[in-house]
Amino acid sequence: MITLTYPFKLKVNRQQTQEIEHILSVCRSVYNYALAERKHWYNSRKSPVNSCSLISEYIIPANALYPSYNNQAKNLTVAKKTNQDLKSVNAQVLQQTLKTLDKAFSDMKSKGFGFPRFKKQMKSFVFPAMLKNCLAEGKVKLPQLGWLKIKQSRDYPTGFEAKQARIVKKATGYYLMIAFQSQESCPSAPVGKTSLGIDAGIESFVATDRGELIEAPKFLLKAQSKLKLLQRRLKHKIKGSNNWLKLQNKIAKLHEKVANTRRDWHFKLANYLCELTDNIFVEDINFTSWSRGIVRKQSLDSGIGQFINEILPFVCWKRSKFYLKVNKDGTSQECSNCGNHTGKKHLKERIHHCQYCGYTAPRDVVSAEVIKNRGLIAVGHTVNQNAYGDVLTGISQDLISLVKCL
């Protein structure tokens, strides 16, 4: 089963804009009410059994059920009979809002995320089911909203069926994200003949084992002077006034332009790298920790995490290229030529020099060569060089010798 999401910009009139804003407002109210209900239930269970707070206490019976998604969805159905605002919004849209909150609590428990927060404004809502014959040239029919004009930048995919739609509010307007689904299965890309190792660099955006050091355009830094000027003007405006809202919108548009420029450059670079090879190997890096380290500004400005974890795998899948993450440990501490451990390097040391074989090359390029060798070993291909001794975690010298003999 294949799922593709196509974004289109909406061309809405004043009445449709008011309707979308009304739905966003009701969804925000439902989300915050459901979140408050869960928080009150948790807080009511914090007091000791033999005592309670002297100031205030939640009046929730001890046998009250936990407000899970199913319970809150049932209460929502009952509330829609008497509440006119809830009755004016599609029931499935409100149910999807409750599912979003339920997923936030699941992520909090399983992934260690923070406690969900109340929303000041809702940015999007979902129609989980589409109507029949809802697609036409330059327009889409949605439940409750009817026919909406879109800026159809590309044709709808053939052989796919529209399953759900999401309306997203951005600084430049409203966008419609349509999820198309096909029942056809897509096999994984086979391992090809040529391979490319990619290292996420510090000075450069990425480095390849072929000696390329690709610099990242400084998207945010180029717009920083204009951004500072707008923020300085915003400081002297009355919060909530029309001039304050206008400046807020200008700042949001500038950030959106930077994000769109960065994403466009990422896709062009990913397609360029896929044209060079059949197999692409990258490091398995936790880029969240990068965004909190000493290179946080460079990594956040370049968007290296988005490129390695989202865009490059998607482009490889679409172009039938093999993509694999390998172990990141010690890639800068080993020589790709002889396989010996050369020791730790400071960040300021940008040139690799092996004291055993004398191999000298840019540090990031050598790391890309090491990544490529690890990827070749992982897929069962032979490596021309003596890739590693016993340094590589999980791979012994006997295993490397066996691979060479194949």
FENVEN-V312401 format. One record per residue. N is the residue number from 1. RES is the residue in three letters. NEAR is the number of other C-alpha atoms within 12 Angstrom. Layout:
N RES NEAR
N RES NEAR
This chain:
1 MET 14
2 ILE 21
3 THR 23
4 LEU 25
5 THR 22
6 TYR 28
7 PRO 24
8 PHE 29
9 LYS 28
10 LEU 32
11 LYS 23
12 VAL 26
13 ASN 17
14 ARG 10
15 GLN 14
16 GLN 21
17 THR 21
18 GLN 14
19 GLU 23
20 ILE 39
21 GLU 27
22 HIS 25
23 ILE 37
24 LEU 35
25 SER 27
26 VAL 34
27 CYS 39
28 ARG 32
29 SER 24
30 VAL 39
31 TYR 37
32 ASN 25
33 TYR 25
34 ALA 37
35 LEU 32
36 ALA 22
37 GLU 28
38 ARG 31
39 LYS 24
40 HIS 21
41 TRP 25
42 TYR 21
43 ASN 20
44 SER 24
45 ARG 24
46 LYS 17
47 SER 17
48 PRO 11
49 VAL 10
50 ASN 7
51 SER 10
52 CYS 16
53 SER 16
54 LEU 8
55 ILE 6
56 SER 10
57 GLU 18
58 TYR 20
59 ILE 15
60 ILE 19
61 PRO 13
62 ALA 15
63 ASN 10
64 ALA 17
65 LEU 17
66 TYR 22
67 PRO 27
68 SER 25
69 TYR 29
70 ASN 18
71 ASN 21
72 GLN 30
73 ALA 27
74 LYS 18
75 ASN 24
76 LEU 33
77 THR 21
78 VAL 15
79 ALA 18
80 LYS 22
81 LYS 15
82 THR 13
83 ASN 16
84 GLN 11
85 ASP 24
86 LEU 29
87 LYS 21
88 SER 24
89 VAL 32
90 ASN 31
91 ALA 32
92 GLN 28
93 VAL 38
94 LEU 41
95 GLN 33
96 GLN 31
97 THR 41
98 LEU 37
99 LYS 28
100 THR 27
101 LEU 35
102 ASP 27
103 LYS 21
104 ALA 24
105 PHE 26
106 SER 19
107 ASP 16
108 MET 16
109 LYS 14
110 SER 11
111 LYS 12
112 GLY 12
113 PHE 14
114 GLY 13
115 PHE 21
116 PRO 24
117 ARG 21
118 PHE 21
119 LYS 23
120 LYS 13
121 GLN 21
122 MET 27
123 LYS 25
124 SER 31
125 PHE 40
126 VAL 37
127 PHE 33
128 PRO 27
129 ALA 24
130 MET 28
131 LEU 21
132 LYS 15
133 ASN 15
134 CYS 26
135 LEU 29
136 ALA 19
137 GLU 18
138 GLY 21
139 LYS 25
140 VAL 34
141 LYS 28
142 LEU 34
143 PRO 25
144 GLN 22
145 LEU 28
146 GLY 19
147 TRP 23
148 LEU 33
149 LYS 26
150 ILE 30
151 LYS 23
152 GLN 24
153 SER 14
154 ARG 14
155 ASP 17
156 TYR 26
157 PRO 19
158 THR 12
159 GLY 15
160 PHE 22
161 GLU 28
162 ALA 34
163 LYS 29
164 GLN 33
165 ALA 36
166 ARG 35
167 ILE 38
168 VAL 27
169 LYS 25
170 LYS 25
171 ALA 21
172 THR 20
173 GLY 25
174 TYR 30
175 TYR 31
176 LEU 35
177 MET 30
178 ILE 37
179 ALA 28
180 PHE 28
181 GLN 24
182 SER 19
183 GLN 14
184 GLU 12
185 SER 10
186 CYS 15
187 PRO 13
188 SER 16
189 ALA 21
190 PRO 20
191 VAL 25
192 GLY 21
193 LYS 18
194 THR 22
195 SER 37
196 LEU 40
197 GLY 43
198 ILE 50
199 ASP 43
200 ALA 45
201 GLY 37
202 ILE 30
203 GLU 26
204 SER 27
205 PHE 33
206 VAL 39
207 ALA 35
208 THR 36
209 ASP 35
210 ARG 27
211 GLY 22
212 GLU 26
213 LEU 26
214 ILE 28
215 GLU 22
216 ALA 30
217 PRO 27
218 LYS 24
219 PHE 30
220 LEU 28
221 LEU 19
222 LYS 20
223 ALA 23
224 GLN 19
225 SER 14
226 LYS 19
227 LEU 24
228 LYS 18
229 LEU 17
230 LEU 27
231 GLN 22
232 ARG 17
233 ARG 21
234 LEU 24
235 LYS 17
236 HIS 14
237 LYS 18
238 ILE 15
239 LYS 15
240 GLY 13
241 SER 13
242 ASN 13
243 ASN 18
244 TRP 21
245 LEU 20
246 LYS 21
247 LEU 28
248 GLN 26
249 ASN 21
250 LYS 24
251 ILE 28
252 ALA 22
253 LYS 22
254 LEU 29
255 HIS 27
256 GLU 22
257 LYS 22
258 VAL 28
259 ALA 24
260 ASN 19
261 THR 24
262 ARG 28
263 ARG 26
264 ASP 20
265 TRP 28
266 HIS 35
267 PHE 26
268 LYS 18
269 LEU 27
270 ALA 35
271 ASN 26
272 TYR 18
273 LEU 35
274 CYS 33
275 GLU 20
276 LEU 24
277 THR 29
278 ASP 25
279 ASN 37
280 ILE 49
281 PHE 45
282 VAL 42
283 GLU 38
284 ASP 23
285 ILE 23
286 ASN 21
287 PHE 25
288 THR 17
289 SER 14
290 TRP 23
291 SER 21
292 ARG 14
293 GLY 15
294 ILE 13
295 VAL 23
296 ARG 19
297 LYS 19
298 GLN 29
299 SER 34
300 LEU 30
301 ASP 31
302 SER 39
303 GLY 38
304 ILE 42
305 GLY 32
306 GLN 29
307 PHE 35
308 ILE 36
309 ASN 26
310 GLU 19
311 ILE 28
312 LEU 37
313 PRO 32
314 PHE 25
315 VAL 28
316 CYS 35
317 TRP 26
318 LYS 23
319 ARG 25
320 SER 25
321 LYS 33
322 PHE 34
323 TYR 43
324 LEU 35
325 LYS 28
326 VAL 32
327 ASN 27
328 LYS 28
329 ASP 21
330 GLY 28
331 THR 44
332 SER 38
333 GLN 31
334 GLU 41
335 CYS 43
336 SER 43
337 ASN 32
338 CYS 27
339 GLY 36
340 ASN 29
341 HIS 28
342 THR 29
343 GLY 19
344 LYS 19
345 LYS 20
346 HIS 12
347 LEU 16
348 LYS 11
349 GLU 17
350 ARG 21
351 ILE 21
352 HIS 33
353 HIS 28
354 CYS 27
355 GLN 18
356 TYR 18
357 CYS 18
358 GLY 15
359 TYR 21
360 THR 21
361 ALA 26
362 PRO 30
363 ARG 42
364 ASP 41
365 VAL 38
366 VAL 43
367 SER 46
368 ALA 41
369 GLU 43
370 VAL 47
371 ILE 46
372 LYS 44
373 ASN 43
374 ARG 46
375 GLY 35
376 LEU 36
377 ILE 34
378 ALA 25
379 VAL 25
380 GLY 20
381 HIS 24
382 THR 25
383 VAL 31
384 ASN 21
385 GLN 23
386 ASN 25
387 ALA 38
388 TYR 36
389 GLY 25
390 ASP 19
391 VAL 23
392 LEU 30
393 THR 16
394 GLY 18
395 ILE 20
396 SER 17
397 GLN 19
398 ASP 14
399 LEU 21
400 ILE 31
401 SER 21
402 LEU 16
403 VAL 22
404 LYS 19
405 CYS 13
406 LEU 12
